[in-house]
């Protein structure tokens, strides 16, 4: 496969994913836009800890990548960060702007972030890489490392599997992948990040996958 064909394939699945989320904006927002994450205590704890550690760096600027309806961007701001949201779905961005007009939301692709090098104290990627084919994930992580300042933190959340390889499954919105936690941790290491925390638990998912959170720091 040529580089051009790979690029076209990459854009193709992103366009399909963006269009799929455009079609479920209101439903998705009604299910997941509770800013307090009252039914998800482990995820809430990791995001809260992430915000506290980012505040500790002294660089409060943070990006919520794949922000969806914008609820986690708002949560990060509630916890003292200067957070903004980015998403490839125009419909999600429009909803987030309506729901949280005091905050900034823009359209963007994760492989080409409209952010200056080394300027962020934190990057939140909350289930925003699950639709990316495994071979393309390292490029997304490299872009996230690019925008992080030294000492900045990344919190990546995704579906985990007990197997040895990433597993493709039929997500309700678009095809997705579950990752062995050690394999994903290796990708963070390869990207130049230092893992500082991990959390994995069973949410009693009908898919049988584990909710997984990995936090890492840029040296």
N, C-alpha and C positions, 0 to 999 in steps of 0.2 A: 504494500500500500504506500502510495506517495504521501509526502507531507501535506500536499493540497487536499488529498482525499481524507486524510486524518482530520485536518482542520474542518472540512465540510461535515464529516461525521460528528465531530464534537459540537459544532454549531447546530446540527440537526437535532440531536437529543436534547440540547438546551432549549431550543425553540419549542419542541414538543412538551418538555416539562413546564416551561413558562406558560404555554397555552393551556395545559391541563390545570394549572393552578389558577389561571384567569377564570376558568369555568366553575371553580368551587369557592370563590372568595368569601361569599357571605356564609356559606356552610362552615368552611374552615374557621373563619373568624368566630363564629358562634360556639365552636367546639374548643378552640385553643386560645382565645384572647383574654382569658382571665389573668390579669396582671399579677395576682398574688400566687398563682399556681397552687391553689389550696389543695388540690387532689394529687399533687406531685411533690411531696416533701423532699425527696432525695435530689431531684433536679433543682428545686428551689434552693436547697442548701448549697449545692455546687455553684449556682449562679451568684448567690449572695457572697460566698467565699471568694469567688473570682472577682467580684466588684470590690471587695475589701482589699484584696491583694493588689489590684490595679491602683486603687487609691494610694496604697502604700508606696507605689513607684513614684508618686508625685506628678505623673502624666495622666490626667483624667480623660483624655480623648480616647474614645473606644468606638469600634464599628460592630454592629450587629449584622452579620452577613446572612443573607437569606432570611430577612426580618419578617416576612409574611405580613400579618395584619398589624405588626408594630408593637405588640404587647411587651415583648422582652426588651426592646429598646427603651420603652417607658420604665420598665422595672430597673434597668441599669441607671437611668437618670434618677429614679427615686432613691437609689443607693449612692448618689453623689457623683456619678460619672457624667462626662459631657459626651453622651452617646448619640450616634446617628445610625439610621438603618438603610441597608441596600438590599434590593431584590431584583431578580430578572423578570418578575411578573408585573407588568404595568397595573393590572387590577389590584394586586396586593399593595403596591405602592400607593395607589389612589385611596384605597381603604385606610391604610395607615395614616396618611395625611389628614383624612377626615376625622379619624378617631383621636389623633394626637396632633392637632394643628400647631402646637407649640414646639414640636420636634421636627428634625430634618429627615426626610426619606427621599431616596433617589433610586432610579433604575440603574443597574450595573450587573456585569457578569463577573463571576468570582475569579476567572482566569485573567482578568484585566481590570483591576480595581482602580477607580479614579481617586487615588490617595497617594500622597507624596511618600517617598522612601523614608523609613525610619521615624515616622511621626506619631504612631499610636501607642498608647499605654496598654491597650487590650483589644483583642479580637474575639468575638463570640461567634461560633459556628454551630448553632443549635440545630442539629439534624438537617443542616443545609447542604451537606455533601453526600447524603444517602443516595441520591439519584445519579451520581457521577460514576461512570464505569471505573473500576479499580485502576486501570492503567493511567487514567487522567488525574487521579487524586494527588499524586506528588506535585504536579504543576500548580494545583490550587494551594497546596501547603506552602510551596515556594513563594507564591504571591503573598500569602499571609505573613510569612516571615519577612518579606521585603518591606511591608508597611509597618511592621512592629519596630519600635525603638528598642535599643539594648535594655534588657531587663523587663520588656513588655511580655504580656501573658496571652496565651491562646487557650480557650476552652472549647474543645470539640466534643460534640455529643452525637451519638449514632446508635444504630441497632447492632448488638453484639451477638456472636454465635460461638458455640463451644468447638466448632470445627477448626480445621487447619487453613482453610481458604475462604475468601469472601464468597458469599452466597447471594445469588440474584433471586429476588422474590417479587411477587405482584403486590405492590403497595396500592392503596385505594385510589391514589391520584396518578402516579406514574411508576414505572419499574424502578426498583430500589435494590440496594445491596446491604447485607449485614456483614460485619467484620469481626474476625477474631481480635480480641483486645491487644494481644501481643503483636500481631501483624501491624495493626494501626500504630501502636507505640513505636515500632521500628520505623515507620514512615516519618513520624515526628522526629526521631533521632536522625534519620537520613537528611531531613530538611534543616538540621542544625539547631533543633530545639532540645531543651533538657526537660524531661518529664518531672513534674513535681507532685502530681496527685492523680489517682484513678479511682473511679467508683463504678461498680457494676451490680445491678440488682434485677430481680425478676418482677416485672410489672404485671405478670399473669397475662402476657400478650397472647392473643389468639394465634399469632404467627409463630409463637414459641421462641422469639428472640429476646435478648436481654437489653434493657436500657443501659447505655454505657456512656461514661463521661471521662475524658482525659484532659488534664490541664498541663501545660508546658510553658517554659519560659525561654525567651531568646537571650542568650548569653551577652 
